[in-house]
Amino acid sequence: MGRNQGNSIIGPFKVELGVKIDSESYCRLLNNYLIPWMEEQPLSLWRTMIFQHDNAPAHSSKYTTEWLKNAGFNNERVMVWPPNSPDLNPIENLWAIIKRRVYCNGRQFTNLNDLWSAIKNVSASITPTKISNLTTSVDQRLVKILQNKGCPVHA
């Protein structure tokens, strides 16, 4: 569900039950979803895009690093991300928003298909402004963490 450059969501994408996210399956997801999305974007985005993911083993493996290089994301275009840093990661804040909306008013789901449908609908309703606010506030969160001597920041 790509939107305007700099404030878009690519996804969400569902990992099928029983699939373990290892380096190969992670790169397959990137190849199946990120690359086609990128091919639809202006060349200026390719030139300025910095790829961010966390330090999960599948993300930081040699296999994934090599895949990213082959896809055009050399070291300067992949953000180095400190481990255990959810306060700095905009996706963690985005997931918190999605979870609150999916489960609003105590809503529960009796099957995975209904839950997945709700996640997709809520994700599609996230405005470009909200996404931009999450990504542009990283600097402010970094300052708060530094002021808090590296301890987590609670909103």
N, C-alpha and C positions, 0 to 999 in steps of 0.2 A: 504494500500500500504506500508506495513512494509518494511524497508530496514535494513541496518546494525545497530546493537545496538548502541544507543547513538546519532544517527543522522537520525531518521526515522520519517515519518509522518504516523499516523494511521488515515486514512480518506482521504478526507472529507466525512462527512455523512450528508445527507439531512434530515431535519425535515419536515415532510409532512405539507402542508398548513392546518391551523386550529388547529394544535397540540400545546398546551401550554406547555412549558418546566417547569414542576414542579418537585418536588423531585422524584416522581415515574417514570415519563417519562425519566428524566435524568438517573436514575439508570438503567432503561430498555435499554437505549442507551449504557451505559457502559457494561451491561451484554451481549448485542447482538454483540458488536464490540470490546471492549477492552479485555474482558475475552477470547474470541476465539483467538485473536491475541496473547495475553500473553501465551496461551497454546501451541503456535507454537514456542515460544522463548526458549532459553536455560535457565535452572534453575538458572544459575548465574545472569541473568537479573532479574528474580523474586526476588532474594535475595538482589539486589542492587537498584532496581527501586524505585524512589521517585515520587509519583503521584502529579501533579500540576493542579489545576484549580483555578479560581478566587473566590471571595466571593459573587457571585450571590446567591440569596436566595435558589435556587434549589441545589446549590453546598454545601452550608454551613448548611443545615437543619439537624436536628437530624436523620431524615429518611436516608439521604444520608450518614451521618457520620457512622451510624450503618451498612448500606449496604457496605461501604468501609471496615469497620472492618471485616465483615463477608467474604469479598472477599480477605482478607489477607493484607489489607492496614491499619495497626494500626497507631496510632498517629505519630510515628517516620517516617512513610513511606508516609505521606501526608504533603506536604509543606504548612506551614502557610504563607498565602499571604496577604500583606497589601491591604486594600481597595483603590480603585482609584489609581492604580499604573501601568498604561499602559507602562511607560518607562522601567519597570523592566520585563515585561511579554513578553517572546519571541514570543508567539502566536500572539500578537498584531502586532509585526514587520513582522511576516510571512504573516498575512492577508494583511498588507499594500503592501507587494511585490506581492501577488496574485492579489489584486485589480488593482495595476498599470499594471500588465501584461494582465489581463482580459480586461481592458478598454483602452489598449494602442492605440495610434493614434485616439482617440476619438470614439472608437468602442462602439456601442450601441446594445442592444438586444431587439427583439420584442416579445419574449416569455420566460417564465421561463425555459423551457427545454433547449433552446440554451444557456442561461446563466449558468445553472447547468453543461452542457457539457463543457463549457469553463472553469469553475472553476475546474472541475475534471482534464481536460487536463493540465491546468497550474499547479495545485498541483502536478501532476505526474512528471512534468518537473523540480521541485525544487530539486536541487542536495543535496546529503548527506553533502557535504562540506558547502553549504549555511545554512543548518539546524544546523550543528555543530557550525558554526560561530555565529548564533543567540543565541544558548544556552550557548556557552562558553563566550559570551560577557556580560553576566548578571553582573558579578563582576565589569567590567569596567563601566557599566551604573550606578551601585550602587554608585561607587566612584564619578561619575559626579553629581549625584543627591545630594550626601552629600556636594560636593563642591558648589553646587547651592542652599544650605540651604533648601533642600527638594522641591524646585520648579521643574517643569517639565524640561526635557532636550530636546532641539530641535536639530535634526541631522544636 
